[in-house]
Amino acid sequence: MNQINLFIELTRLKRPIGFMLLFWPCLWGLTLVYDFNSNLFNYFFYSALFLSGSILMRSAGCIVNDIADKNFDQKVERTKNRPIASGKVSVKHASTYALILCGIAFLVLINFNKFTILMALISMPLAFTYPLMKRITYWPQLFLGITFNYGLVLAWISINGEISIIPIIFYLGAIFWTLGYDTIYGFQDIKDDEIIGVKSTSIKFKNDPKKFLFFSYCMFIISLFLIGILMNFKIYYFLFMIVPILHLLVFQISRLNTNLSLDCLIKFKSNNILGLIIFTNILVGKLI
């Protein structure tokens, strides 16, 4: 039981916000492209595959991140008790877990068409080099956004078999969404990060974070409007847009206190609700 608990802690399975933020773009892309007049079983089947893949790859990513950040995590109050940083799990055992998770994820992946499999494999270097970016650039959140929202494109091509401008615009917009929420998340560790030399957009824009967050979220909102136009959604989609706009600009930005770690965590976690809101809005656009 102790080993099971350590594995759960290592992969953050008790904190689903991580894999949900990976899963929502997949579900957005799948819902956007799927023909709901056809067999609904395939929609739920692909949704289950993407959810499984999100959980597996996020879990493996957490392990790789903790291996790479072992020495940093030992110096940060919030992360010093993580299994690898605290020595409860060896790097060798953690690496084995990561390989097993990736192997299972590959078994999930081969259920898709060849184009989707190829595009997913191409993204793997991005997924596993992300932990290194905080050492060399103030923009690790940008690399996270490129990686975390890639499932949106994969979901589109898993059904459509080819890429188009619609998922690309949505993908680019979602990258800005990640830039915003992960910058908020980064303010929890900003003092420790500055001491140990780790870089982030939280540090880069610490003097005026709300201006950067406003720009990032506005880019995401613009992409949502463009998607509605390109998909020929009816007025209901655009009217419902008021909900995510208020959530992003009022709740997450106007009411954000970057000096309070708990408030940053609350605002960050609220993006799970936002993911559901965007999903609901796409359903409104598709079905009404």
C-alpha positions as CSV (number, residue, x, y, z in Angstrom):
1,M,0.0,0.0,0.0
2,N,2.9,2.3,0.8
3,Q,4.3,1.8,-2.8
4,I,0.8,2.4,-4.3
5,N,0.5,5.6,-2.3
6,L,3.9,6.8,-3.5
7,F,3.0,6.0,-7.1
8,I,-0.2,8.0,-6.8
9,E,1.7,10.9,-5.2
10,L,4.4,10.7,-7.9
11,T,1.9,10.8,-10.7
12,R,-0.4,13.4,-9.0
13,L,-3.5,11.1,-9.6
14,K,-5.1,12.7,-6.6
15,R,-4.9,16.1,-8.3
16,P,-6.9,15.6,-11.5
17,I,-6.6,19.3,-12.6
18,G,-3.4,18.4,-14.4
19,F,-4.8,15.7,-16.7
20,M,-8.1,17.5,-17.1
21,L,-6.2,20.6,-18.5
22,L,-4.6,18.2,-21.0
23,F,-8.0,16.5,-21.7
24,W,-10.2,19.5,-22.3
25,P,-8.5,20.6,-25.5
26,C,-8.8,17.0,-26.8
27,L,-12.5,17.0,-26.1
28,W,-13.0,20.5,-27.6
29,G,-11.3,19.4,-30.8
30,L,-13.3,16.1,-30.9
31,T,-16.6,17.8,-30.3
32,L,-15.9,20.5,-32.8
33,V,-15.2,18.1,-35.7
34,Y,-17.5,15.2,-34.8
35,D,-20.7,14.7,-36.8
36,F,-23.4,14.1,-34.2
37,N,-25.8,12.7,-36.8
38,S,-23.6,9.6,-37.0
39,N,-22.9,6.9,-34.6
40,L,-22.5,8.4,-31.1
41,F,-20.6,5.3,-29.8
42,N,-17.5,6.4,-31.7
43,Y,-17.6,9.8,-30.1
44,F,-17.7,8.3,-26.6
45,F,-15.1,5.8,-27.6
46,Y,-12.6,8.4,-28.8
47,S,-13.4,10.6,-25.7
48,A,-12.4,7.6,-23.5
49,L,-9.2,7.1,-25.5
50,F,-8.2,10.7,-25.2
51,L,-9.0,10.8,-21.5
52,S,-6.9,7.6,-20.9
53,G,-4.1,9.1,-23.0
54,S,-4.3,12.4,-21.0
55,I,-4.1,10.6,-17.7
56,L,-1.2,8.3,-18.8
57,M,0.9,11.0,-20.5
58,R,0.4,13.5,-17.8
59,S,1.4,10.9,-15.2
60,A,4.5,10.1,-17.2
61,G,5.2,13.8,-17.7
62,C,5.0,14.4,-13.9
63,I,7.6,11.7,-13.3
64,V,10.0,13.0,-16.0
65,N,9.5,16.6,-14.6
66,D,10.3,15.4,-11.0
67,I,13.4,13.5,-12.2
68,A,14.7,16.6,-14.1
69,D,13.8,19.0,-11.2
70,K,14.9,16.8,-8.3
71,N,17.6,19.3,-7.1
72,F,15.3,22.3,-7.6
73,D,12.3,20.7,-5.8
74,Q,14.4,20.1,-2.7
75,K,14.9,23.8,-2.4
76,V,11.2,24.8,-2.9
77,E,8.9,24.7,0.1
78,R,5.9,23.5,-1.9
79,T,7.8,20.6,-3.7
80,K,10.5,19.5,-1.3
81,N,8.4,16.5,-0.1
82,R,7.7,15.1,-3.5
83,P,8.7,11.4,-3.7
84,I,11.8,11.8,-5.8
85,A,13.0,15.0,-4.2
86,S,12.6,13.5,-0.7
87,G,14.3,10.2,-1.7
88,K,11.2,8.1,-1.1
89,V,11.3,6.9,-4.7
90,S,14.6,6.3,-6.6
91,V,15.2,7.8,-10.0
92,K,15.6,4.2,-11.4
93,H,12.2,3.1,-10.1
94,A,10.6,6.4,-11.3
95,S,12.1,5.9,-14.7
96,T,10.6,2.4,-14.9
97,Y,7.2,3.7,-14.0
98,A,7.4,6.4,-16.7
99,L,8.4,3.8,-19.3
100,I,5.5,1.6,-18.3
101,L,3.0,4.5,-18.5
102,C,4.3,5.5,-22.0
103,G,4.0,1.8,-23.1
104,I,0.4,1.7,-22.1
105,A,-0.2,5.1,-23.7
106,F,1.1,3.7,-26.9
107,L,-1.4,0.9,-26.8
108,V,-4.1,3.6,-26.5
109,L,-2.6,5.6,-29.4
110,I,-2.6,2.7,-31.9
111,N,-6.4,2.8,-31.8
112,F,-6.3,5.9,-34.0
113,N,-5.6,6.4,-37.7
114,K,-2.0,6.4,-39.0
115,F,-1.9,10.2,-39.4
116,T,-2.9,10.7,-35.8
117,I,-0.3,8.2,-34.6
118,L,2.4,9.9,-36.6
119,M,1.5,13.4,-35.4
120,A,1.3,12.2,-31.8
121,L,4.8,10.7,-32.0
122,I,6.2,13.9,-33.5
123,S,5.1,15.8,-30.4
124,M,6.9,13.5,-27.9
125,P,10.2,15.4,-27.9
126,L,8.2,18.6,-26.9
127,A,6.5,16.7,-24.1
128,F,9.6,15.5,-22.4
129,T,11.9,18.5,-22.9
130,Y,9.5,20.9,-21.3
131,P,11.0,20.5,-17.8
132,L,14.4,21.8,-19.2
133,M,12.9,25.0,-20.5
134,K,12.7,26.8,-17.2
135,R,16.5,26.6,-17.0
136,I,17.1,28.4,-20.3
137,T,14.1,30.7,-21.0
138,Y,11.5,32.9,-19.3
139,W,8.9,31.2,-21.5
140,P,8.5,27.6,-20.3
141,Q,4.8,28.3,-20.1
142,L,4.8,28.7,-23.9
143,F,6.3,25.3,-24.4
144,L,3.8,23.9,-21.9
145,G,1.0,25.5,-24.0
146,I,2.3,24.0,-27.2
147,T,2.5,20.6,-25.6
148,F,-0.7,20.6,-23.5
149,N,-3.0,21.8,-26.3
150,Y,-1.6,19.5,-29.0
151,G,-4.4,17.1,-28.3
152,L,-6.9,19.5,-29.9
153,V,-5.2,19.0,-33.3
154,L,-4.9,15.3,-32.7
155,A,-8.6,15.0,-31.9
156,W,-9.5,16.9,-35.1
157,I,-7.4,14.7,-37.4
158,S,-8.5,11.5,-35.6
159,I,-11.9,12.1,-37.1
160,N,-11.3,14.2,-40.2
161,G,-8.1,12.6,-41.3
162,E,-6.5,15.9,-42.3
163,I,-5.6,19.3,-40.9
164,S,-7.4,22.6,-41.6
165,I,-7.3,26.2,-40.5
166,I,-10.0,25.7,-37.8
167,P,-8.1,23.5,-35.4
168,I,-4.9,25.5,-36.0
169,I,-6.6,28.7,-34.9
170,F,-8.2,27.0,-31.9
171,Y,-4.8,25.5,-31.0
172,L,-3.0,28.8,-31.1
173,G,-5.7,30.4,-29.0
174,A,-5.5,27.6,-26.5
175,I,-1.7,28.1,-26.2
176,F,-2.5,31.6,-24.9
177,W,-5.0,30.1,-22.4
178,T,-2.2,27.9,-21.0
179,L,0.2,30.9,-21.0
180,G,-2.3,32.7,-18.7
181,Y,-3.3,30.0,-16.3
182,D,0.3,28.6,-15.8
183,T,1.6,32.1,-15.2
184,I,-1.0,32.4,-12.4
185,Y,0.1,29.0,-11.1
186,G,3.8,30.1,-11.2
187,F,3.2,32.9,-8.7
188,Q,2.9,30.3,-5.9
189,D,6.7,29.6,-6.1
190,I,8.0,32.9,-7.4
191,K,10.1,33.7,-4.4
192,D,11.8,30.3,-4.3
193,D,12.2,30.3,-8.1
194,E,14.0,33.6,-8.1
195,I,16.4,32.4,-5.4
196,I,17.3,29.1,-7.2
197,G,17.5,30.7,-10.7
198,V,14.4,29.1,-12.3
199,K,12.8,31.2,-15.0
200,S,9.1,31.7,-15.8
201,T,6.6,34.2,-17.3
202,S,5.5,34.8,-13.7
203,I,8.9,36.2,-13.0
204,K,9.2,38.0,-16.3
205,F,5.9,39.8,-15.9
206,K,5.9,40.1,-12.1
207,N,5.7,43.9,-12.1
208,D,2.5,44.0,-14.2
209,P,1.1,40.5,-14.5
210,K,-2.5,41.5,-15.1
211,K,-1.6,43.2,-18.4
212,F,0.1,40.1,-19.7
213,L,-2.8,37.9,-18.5
214,F,-5.3,40.2,-20.1
215,F,-3.4,40.0,-23.4
216,S,-3.2,36.2,-23.2
217,Y,-6.8,35.6,-22.4
218,C,-8.0,38.1,-25.0
219,M,-6.1,36.2,-27.6
220,F,-7.9,33.0,-26.5
221,I,-11.3,34.7,-26.5
222,I,-10.6,36.0,-30.1
223,S,-9.8,32.5,-31.2
224,L,-13.1,31.3,-29.7
225,F,-15.0,33.9,-31.7
226,L,-13.1,33.0,-34.9
227,I,-14.0,29.4,-34.4
228,G,-17.7,30.3,-34.1
229,I,-17.5,32.3,-37.3
230,L,-15.6,29.6,-39.3
231,M,-17.9,26.8,-38.1
232,N,-21.0,28.9,-38.9
233,F,-22.4,28.6,-35.4
234,K,-25.6,30.4,-34.7
235,I,-26.1,33.4,-32.4
236,Y,-26.5,31.2,-29.3
237,Y,-22.8,30.3,-29.3
238,F,-21.8,33.9,-29.3
239,L,-24.3,34.9,-26.6
240,F,-23.0,32.1,-24.4
241,M,-19.5,33.5,-24.8
242,I,-20.2,36.0,-22.1
243,V,-19.7,33.2,-19.5
244,P,-16.1,32.3,-20.3
245,I,-15.3,36.0,-20.9
246,L,-16.5,37.0,-17.5
247,H,-14.7,34.0,-15.9
248,L,-11.4,34.8,-17.6
249,L,-11.3,38.6,-17.4
250,V,-13.2,39.2,-14.1
251,F,-12.8,36.2,-11.9
252,Q,-9.3,35.1,-13.0
253,I,-7.7,38.5,-13.6
254,S,-9.6,41.3,-11.8
255,R,-9.9,39.4,-8.6
256,L,-6.5,37.8,-8.7
257,N,-4.1,38.5,-5.8
258,T,-0.7,37.3,-6.9
259,N,0.7,37.8,-3.4
260,L,-1.6,35.0,-2.0
261,S,-0.5,31.5,-3.0
262,L,-3.9,30.1,-2.1
263,D,-5.7,32.6,-4.3
264,C,-3.4,31.8,-7.2
265,L,-4.1,28.1,-6.8
266,I,-7.9,28.7,-6.7
267,K,-7.7,30.8,-9.9
268,F,-5.6,28.1,-11.6
269,K,-7.9,25.3,-10.6
270,S,-10.9,27.2,-11.9
271,N,-9.7,26.5,-15.4
272,N,-11.1,23.1,-15.1
273,I,-14.5,24.7,-14.8
274,L,-13.6,26.9,-17.8
275,G,-12.8,23.8,-19.8
276,L,-16.3,22.5,-19.1
277,I,-17.8,25.9,-20.0
278,I,-16.0,25.9,-23.4
279,F,-17.0,22.3,-24.0
280,T,-20.7,23.2,-23.3
281,N,-20.4,26.2,-25.6
282,I,-19.1,24.1,-28.5
283,L,-22.0,21.7,-27.9
284,V,-24.4,24.6,-28.1
285,G,-22.8,25.7,-31.4
286,K,-23.0,22.2,-32.8
287,L,-26.4,21.1,-31.7
288,I,-28.6,24.2,-31.6
